[in-house]
């Protein structure tokens, strides 16, 4: 997912520069920061997968 965010951020940044639509620069920086610092699932670890198996007998 980090690679997807990085690719999207670079695409938005390049597109913003090419078309001179500077409104997309903050959005691309947001996705770039998410990719670099691995943010995006909230502060409580909502993206974590519970690998512990429970037995119901």
DSSP file (Angstrom, degrees, kcal/mol; ACC not computed):
  #  RESIDUE AA STRUCTURE BP1 BP2  ACC     N-H-->O    O-->H-N    N-H-->O    O-->H-N    TCO  KAPPA ALPHA  PHI   PSI    X-CA   Y-CA   Z-CA
    1    1 A X     >        0   0    0      0, 0.0     4,-2.3     0, 0.0     5,-0.2   0.000 360.0 360.0 360.0 -31.6    0.0    0.0    0.0
    2    2 A X  H  >  +     0   0    0      1,-0.2     4,-2.4     2,-0.2     5,-0.2   0.887 360.0  50.9 -64.5 -37.2    2.9    2.3    0.6
    3    3 A X  H  > S+     0   0    0      2,-0.2     4,-2.7     1,-0.2    -1,-0.2   0.887 109.0  51.0 -67.8 -38.3    4.1    1.9   -2.9
    4    4 A X  H  > S+     0   0    0      2,-0.2     4,-2.5     1,-0.2    -2,-0.2   0.924 111.6  47.3 -64.3 -44.0    0.7    2.7   -4.3
    5    5 A X  H  X S+     0   0    0     -4,-2.3     4,-2.4     2,-0.2    -2,-0.2   0.905 113.0  49.3 -63.5 -40.9    0.5    5.9   -2.1
    6    6 A X  H  X S+     0   0    0     -4,-2.4     4,-2.5     2,-0.2    -2,-0.2   0.927 112.2  47.3 -64.3 -45.2    4.0    6.9   -3.3
    7    7 A X  H  X S+     0   0    0     -4,-2.7     4,-2.3     1,-0.2    -2,-0.2   0.908 113.4  48.4 -62.9 -42.1    3.2    6.3   -6.9
    8    8 A X  H  X S+     0   0    0     -4,-2.5     4,-2.6     2,-0.2    -1,-0.2   0.894 111.3  50.6 -65.6 -39.7   -0.1    8.3   -6.6
    9    9 A X  H  X S+     0   0    0     -4,-2.4     4,-2.4     2,-0.2    -2,-0.2   0.924 112.3  46.0 -64.4 -44.5    1.7   11.1   -4.8
   10   10 A X  H  X S+     0   0    0     -4,-2.5     4,-2.4     2,-0.2     5,-0.2   0.882 112.6  51.0 -67.0 -37.5    4.4   11.3   -7.5
   11   11 A X  H  X S+     0   0    0     -4,-2.3     4,-2.6    -5,-0.2    -2,-0.2   0.935 112.1  46.5 -63.3 -46.3    1.8   11.2  -10.3
   12   12 A X  H  X S+     0   0    0     -4,-2.6     4,-2.6     2,-0.2    -2,-0.2   0.903 113.3  49.4 -62.9 -41.1   -0.2   14.0   -8.7
   13   13 A X  H  X S+     0   0    0     -4,-2.4     4,-2.0     2,-0.2    -1,-0.2   0.923 113.4  45.1 -65.4 -44.2    2.9   16.1   -8.1
   14   14 A X  H  X S+     0   0    0     -4,-2.4     4,-2.5     2,-0.2    -2,-0.2   0.901 114.7  48.8 -66.0 -40.4    4.1   15.7  -11.7
   15   15 A X  H  X S+     0   0    0     -4,-2.6     4,-2.4    -5,-0.2     6,-0.3   0.886 109.8  51.7 -67.7 -38.2    0.6   16.3  -13.1
   16   16 A X  H  X>S+     0   0    0     -4,-2.6     5,-1.1    -5,-0.2     4,-0.9   0.898 113.0  45.4 -64.6 -40.1    0.2   19.5  -10.9
   17   17 A X  H  <5S+     0   0    0     -4,-2.0    -2,-0.2    -5,-0.2    -1,-0.2   0.911 114.4  48.2 -68.3 -42.6    3.5   20.8  -12.2
   18   18 A X  H  <5S+     0   0    0     -4,-2.5    -2,-0.2     1,-0.2    -1,-0.2   0.892 121.3  33.7 -67.8 -40.4    2.7   20.0  -15.8
   19   19 A X  H  <5S-     0   0    0     -4,-2.4    -1,-0.2    -5,-0.2    -2,-0.2   0.488 103.4-126.3 -95.2  -3.6   -0.7   21.5  -15.9
   20   20 A X  T  <5 +     0   0    0     -4,-0.9     2,-0.9     1,-0.2    -3,-0.2   0.830  61.7 141.9  60.3  35.1    0.1   24.3  -13.4
   21   21 A X    > < -     0   0    0     -5,-1.1     3,-1.5    -6,-0.3    -1,-0.2  -0.811  26.2-179.0-105.1  89.9   -2.8   23.4  -11.2
   22   22 A X  T >>  +     0   0    0     -2,-0.9     3,-1.1     1,-0.3     4,-0.5   0.525  65.0  83.3 -73.4  -6.4   -1.2   24.0   -7.8
   23   23 A X  H 3> S+     0   0    0      1,-0.2     4,-0.5     2,-0.2    -1,-0.3   0.750  86.9  58.1 -67.6 -22.2   -4.2   23.0   -5.8
   24   24 A X  H <> S+     0   0    0     -3,-1.5     4,-2.3     1,-0.2    -1,-0.2   0.584  84.5  81.4 -85.0  -9.7   -3.1   19.3   -6.2
   25   25 A X  H <> S+     0   0    0     -3,-1.1     4,-2.4     2,-0.2     5,-0.2   0.934  91.8  47.0 -63.7 -47.5    0.3   19.9   -4.6
   26   26 A X  H  X S+     0   0    0     -4,-0.5     4,-2.0    -3,-0.2    -1,-0.2   0.890 112.6  51.1 -62.2 -35.6   -1.0   19.7   -0.9
   27   27 A X  H  X S+     0   0    0     -4,-0.5     4,-1.9     2,-0.2    -1,-0.2   0.910 110.8  47.7 -66.3 -40.6   -2.9   16.6   -1.8
   28   28 A X  H  X S+     0   0    0     -4,-2.3     4,-2.2     1,-0.2    -2,-0.2   0.878 110.6  51.9 -67.8 -36.2    0.2   15.0   -3.3
   29   29 A X  H  X S+     0   0    0     -4,-2.4     4,-2.6     2,-0.2    -1,-0.2   0.866 106.3  55.5 -66.6 -35.1    2.2   16.0   -0.3
   30   30 A X  H  X S+     0   0    0     -4,-2.0     4,-1.9     2,-0.2    -2,-0.2   0.940 111.4  42.3 -60.8 -48.0   -0.4   14.3    1.9
   31   31 A X  H  X S+     0   0    0     -4,-1.9     4,-2.0     2,-0.2    -2,-0.2   0.843 112.6  54.8 -68.8 -32.5    0.0   11.0    0.1
   32   32 A X  H  X S+     0   0    0     -4,-2.2     4,-2.4     2,-0.2    -2,-0.2   0.920 108.8  47.4 -65.8 -43.4    3.7   11.4    0.0
   33   33 A X  H  X S+     0   0    0     -4,-2.6     4,-2.5     1,-0.2     6,-0.3   0.874 110.0  53.6 -65.9 -36.3    3.9   11.8    3.8
   34   34 A X  H  X>S+     0   0    0     -4,-1.9     5,-1.1    -5,-0.2     4,-0.9   0.908 111.8  45.2 -62.7 -40.6    1.6    8.8    4.2
   35   35 A X  H  <5S+     0   0    0     -4,-2.0    -2,-0.2     3,-0.2    -1,-0.2   0.905 116.0  44.9 -70.1 -41.4    3.9    6.7    2.1
   36   36 A X  H  <5S+     0   0    0     -4,-2.4    -2,-0.2     1,-0.2    -3,-0.2   0.926 125.2  30.3 -70.7 -45.1    7.1    7.8    3.8
   37   37 A X  H  <5S-     0   0    0     -4,-2.5    -1,-0.2    -5,-0.2    -2,-0.2   0.398 103.8-122.2 -98.6   3.1    5.9    7.6    7.4
   38   38 A X  T  <5 +     0   0    0     -4,-0.9     3,-0.2    -5,-0.2     2,-0.2   0.907  56.6 154.8  56.7  47.2    3.4    4.7    6.9
   39   39 A X      < +     0   0    0     -5,-1.1    -1,-0.2    -6,-0.3     4,-0.0  -0.572  21.5  89.6 -92.6 162.6    0.5    6.7    8.2
   40   40 A X        +     0   0    0     -2,-0.2    -1,-0.1     2,-0.1     3,-0.1   0.358  64.6  77.0 137.7  -6.7   -3.1    6.0    7.3
   41   41 A X  S   >S-     0   0    0      1,-0.3     5,-1.2    -3,-0.2     3,-0.2   0.242  97.6-101.3-114.8  13.7   -4.8    3.5    9.6
   42   42 A X  T > 5 -     0   0    0      1,-0.2     3,-0.8     3,-0.1    -1,-0.3  -0.090  38.4 -78.9  87.9 167.2   -5.4    5.7   12.5
   43   43 A X  T 3 5S+     0   0    0      1,-0.2    -1,-0.2     2,-0.1    -4,-0.0   0.559 120.6  63.8 -82.9  -8.1   -3.5    6.0   15.8
   44   44 A X  T 3 5S-     0   0    0     -3,-0.2    -1,-0.2     0, 0.0    -2,-0.1   0.271 112.7-105.3-103.2  11.4   -5.0    2.8   17.3
   45   45 A X  T X 5 +     0   0    0     -3,-0.8     3,-1.4     1,-0.1    -3,-0.1   0.909  56.7 163.5  71.6  42.2   -3.7    0.3   14.8
   46   46 A X  T 3 < +     0   0    0     -5,-1.2    -4,-0.1     1,-0.3    -1,-0.1   0.644  70.0  58.9 -70.5 -14.1   -6.9   -0.3   13.0
   47   47 A X  T 3  S+     0   0    0     -5,-0.2    -1,-0.3    -6,-0.2    -2,-0.1   0.534  79.3 114.6 -90.7  -6.7   -5.1   -1.9   10.1
   48   48 A X    <   -     0   0    0     -3,-1.4     2,-0.5    -7,-0.1     0, 0.0  -0.355  62.3-135.3 -67.6 143.3   -3.6   -4.7   12.2
   49   49 A X        -     0   0    0     -2,-0.0     2,-0.8     2,-0.0    -1,-0.1  -0.864  13.8-128.3-101.2 130.4   -4.7   -8.2   11.5
   50   50 A X        +     0   0    0     -2,-0.5    -2,-0.0     1,-0.2    -1,-0.0  -0.685  30.6 174.2 -79.9 109.3   -5.5  -10.4   14.4
   51   51 A X        +     0   0    0     -2,-0.8     2,-0.4     2,-0.1    -1,-0.2   0.503  42.4 110.1 -95.0  -5.6   -3.5  -13.6   13.9
   52   52 A X        -     0   0    0      1,-0.0     2,-0.4     0, 0.0    -2,-0.0  -0.577  61.7-143.8 -75.3 125.3   -4.4  -15.2   17.2
   53   53 A X        -     0   0    0     -2,-0.4     2,-0.4     2,-0.0    -2,-0.1  -0.730  10.2-150.3 -91.7 136.8   -6.7  -18.1   16.7
   54   54 A X        -     0   0    0     -2,-0.4     2,-0.5     2,-0.0     0, 0.0  -0.843   5.6-139.5-106.8 143.6   -9.3  -18.8   19.3
   55   55 A X        -     0   0    0     -2,-0.4     2,-0.6     2,-0.0    -2,-0.0  -0.871  11.2-167.0-102.4 130.5  -10.7  -22.2   20.2
   56   56 A X              0   0    0     -2,-0.5    -2,-0.0     1,-0.1     0, 0.0  -0.949 360.0 360.0-115.5 111.1  -14.4  -22.6   20.8
   57   57 A X              0   0    0     -2,-0.6    -1,-0.1     0, 0.0    -2,-0.0   0.407 360.0 360.0-110.7 360.0  -15.1  -25.9   22.4
